[in-house]
Amino acid sequence: MIKKALVICAVLLSTNVAFALDDVIFKDHSTVALDHAKNAATAGNAAEVVHHAGAALEHTLTASISAKGVAKNHLNEGAKELQKAIDQGKLGKYNSSVSYSQAAVAHISAANSVVESNH
């Protein structure tokens, strides 16, 4: 009986640790992603948009791995917008790359809000 209780406690503890680690990964990467997305949205030229949108995309995808539900959906949509910003920026289309970056900011901000409201 004691062995069963220990196993159950170990499983519950590892589950809680995993959820806590997911939260830390999400928060760290989504915060950095949002900062870079904001920098892309206010960049002065297309090359700068590409640089910041690329960094934001990496962090958005990493945060998305540990996200769930609505937050994950927003991060996935934000990643799509960032990829479009990168593509447009590489073509030298500054205005559209900034617009896509702004849309990404909205999605990443929404994901962060969803997670904060759940805690």
PEVENJO-V169461 format. One record per residue. RES is the residue in one letter. OMEGA is omega as a letter, one per 30 degrees, with the letter a starting at -180 (999 if undefined). D_LAST is the distance of its C-alpha to the last C-alpha in Angstrom with 1 decimal. Layout:
# PEVENJO-V169461
res/omega/d_last
RES/OMEGA/D_LAST
RES/OMEGA/D_LAST
This chain:
# PEVENJO-V169461
res/omega/d_last
M/a/34.9
I/l/33.4
K/l/33.2
K/l/31.2
A/l/28.8
L/l/28.5
V/l/27.9
I/l/25.2
C/l/23.5
A/l/23.9
V/l/22.4
L/l/19.3
L/a/19.0
S/l/19.6
T/l/17.0
N/l/14.3
V/l/15.8
A/l/15.9
F/l/12.2
A/l/11.6
L/l/14.4
D/l/13.2
D/a/10.1
V/l/12.7
I/a/15.1
F/a/13.1
K/a/12.0
D/a/15.6
H/a/17.4
S/l/15.7
T/l/16.2
V/l/19.8
A/a/20.3
L/l/19.4
D/l/21.7
H/l/24.5
A/l/24.1
K/l/24.5
N/l/27.5
A/a/28.9
A/a/28.6
T/a/30.5
A/a/32.9
G/a/36.6
N/a/38.0
A/a/37.5
A/l/37.6
E/l/34.8
V/a/32.7
V/a/33.5
H/a/32.6
H/l/29.1
A/l/28.3
G/l/29.3
A/l/27.0
A/a/24.1
L/l/25.0
E/a/25.0
H/l/21.5
T/a/20.2
L/l/21.8
T/l/20.4
A/a/16.8
S/a/17.6
I/a/18.7
S/a/15.3
A/a/13.5
K/l/13.5
G/a/14.4
V/l/14.4
A/l/13.0
K/l/15.8
N/l/18.2
H/l/17.6
L/l/18.1
N/l/21.2
E/l/22.6
G/l/22.0
A/l/23.9
K/l/26.7
E/l/27.0
L/l/27.2
Q/l/29.9
K/l/31.8
A/l/31.5
I/a/33.0
D/a/35.7
Q/l/36.7
G/l/36.7
K/l/38.9
L/a/41.3
G/a/41.4
K/a/39.8
Y/a/37.9
N/a/36.9
S/l/35.4
S/l/33.6
V/l/31.9
S/l/31.1
Y/l/29.4
S/l/27.5
Q/l/26.3
A/l/25.1
A/l/23.2
V/a/21.5
A/a/20.4
H/a/19.0
I/l/17.2
S/l/15.8
A/l/14.7
A/l/13.0
N/l/11.1
S/l/10.1
V/a/9.1
V/l/6.7
E/a/5.4
S/l/5.5
N/a/3.8
H/999/0.0
